[in-house]
Amino acid sequence: MAFLKLFIIVLVAMAIAIAFLATRILLKKRGQFPETHVGHNSNMKTKGITCVKTMDKMEQRSQNSYLQFKYRNKYKNLRLIRE
């Protein structure tokens, strides 16, 4: 019986917490959860902080262009021989 009483108390407490968290979303006309993704956050953009995936893509592009330039100059006079 004590377990059931505790379970109901916890269930009611969680329902109240969810209701408090959802009041902004439920009461606002077009209520949405706040955007927490780094790439979409305007404050992060002003500080120059980007998403890890975006930074990885930018780094790969810079390395790729560096390697293309490096090997282009190294093998510039190489010609394919057809038999």
QUIUR-V664925 format. One record per residue. N is the residue number from 1. RES is the residue in one letter. SS is DSSP state (@ for helix, = for strand, . for the rest). PSI is psi as a letter, one per 40 degrees, with the letter a starting at -180 (none if undefined). OMEGA is omega in whole degrees, -180 to 180 (* if undefined). Layout:
n=N res=RES ss=SS psi=PSI omega=OMEGA
n=N res=RES ss=SS psi=PSI omega=OMEGA
This chain:
n=1 res=M ss=. psi=d omega=180
n=2 res=A ss=@ psi=d omega=178
n=3 res=F ss=@ psi=d omega=-180
n=4 res=L ss=@ psi=d omega=179
n=5 res=K ss=@ psi=d omega=178
n=6 res=L ss=@ psi=d omega=179
n=7 res=F ss=@ psi=d omega=179
n=8 res=I ss=@ psi=d omega=179
n=9 res=I ss=@ psi=d omega=179
n=10 res=V ss=@ psi=d omega=179
n=11 res=L ss=@ psi=d omega=178
n=12 res=V ss=@ psi=d omega=179
n=13 res=A ss=@ psi=d omega=178
n=14 res=M ss=@ psi=d omega=178
n=15 res=A ss=@ psi=d omega=178
n=16 res=I ss=@ psi=d omega=180
n=17 res=A ss=@ psi=d omega=179
n=18 res=I ss=@ psi=d omega=178
n=19 res=A ss=@ psi=d omega=178
n=20 res=F ss=@ psi=d omega=179
n=21 res=L ss=@ psi=d omega=-174
n=22 res=A ss=@ psi=e omega=-176
n=23 res=T ss=@ psi=d omega=180
n=24 res=R ss=@ psi=d omega=-178
n=25 res=I ss=@ psi=d omega=-177
n=26 res=L ss=@ psi=d omega=-175
n=27 res=L ss=@ psi=d omega=179
n=28 res=K ss=. psi=i omega=-176
n=29 res=K ss=. psi=d omega=177
n=30 res=R ss=. psi=f omega=-176
n=31 res=G ss=. psi=h omega=178
n=32 res=Q ss=. psi=i omega=172
n=33 res=F ss=. psi=i omega=178
n=34 res=P ss=. psi=i omega=-179
n=35 res=E ss=. psi=h omega=-178
n=36 res=T ss=. psi=e omega=180
n=37 res=H ss=. psi=h omega=-174
n=38 res=V ss=@ psi=d omega=-177
n=39 res=G ss=@ psi=e omega=-177
n=40 res=H ss=@ psi=e omega=-177
n=41 res=N ss=. psi=h omega=-176
n=42 res=S ss=@ psi=d omega=179
n=43 res=N ss=@ psi=d omega=178
n=44 res=M ss=@ psi=d omega=179
n=45 res=K ss=@ psi=d omega=-179
n=46 res=T ss=@ psi=d omega=178
n=47 res=K ss=@ psi=e omega=179
n=48 res=G ss=. psi=e omega=180
n=49 res=I ss=. psi=h omega=180
n=50 res=T ss=. psi=i omega=180
n=51 res=C ss=. psi=i omega=-180
n=52 res=V ss=@ psi=d omega=179
n=53 res=K ss=@ psi=d omega=178
n=54 res=T ss=@ psi=d omega=179
n=55 res=M ss=@ psi=d omega=179
n=56 res=D ss=@ psi=d omega=179
n=57 res=K ss=@ psi=d omega=179
n=58 res=M ss=@ psi=d omega=179
n=59 res=E ss=@ psi=d omega=178
n=60 res=Q ss=@ psi=d omega=178
n=61 res=R ss=@ psi=d omega=-179
n=62 res=S ss=@ psi=d omega=178
n=63 res=Q ss=@ psi=d omega=-180
n=64 res=N ss=@ psi=d omega=179
n=65 res=S ss=@ psi=d omega=178
n=66 res=Y ss=@ psi=d omega=-179
n=67 res=L ss=@ psi=d omega=178
n=68 res=Q ss=@ psi=d omega=179
n=69 res=F ss=@ psi=d omega=-178
n=70 res=K ss=@ psi=d omega=-176
n=71 res=Y ss=@ psi=d omega=176
n=72 res=R ss=@ psi=d omega=179
n=73 res=N ss=@ psi=d omega=-178
n=74 res=K ss=@ psi=d omega=-176
n=75 res=Y ss=. psi=f omega=-176
n=76 res=K ss=. psi=d omega=-176
n=77 res=N ss=. psi=e omega=-180
n=78 res=L ss=. psi=h omega=180
n=79 res=R ss=. psi=i omega=177
n=80 res=L ss=. psi=h omega=179
n=81 res=I ss=. psi=h omega=178
n=82 res=R ss=. psi=h omega=180
n=83 res=E ss=. psi=none omega=*
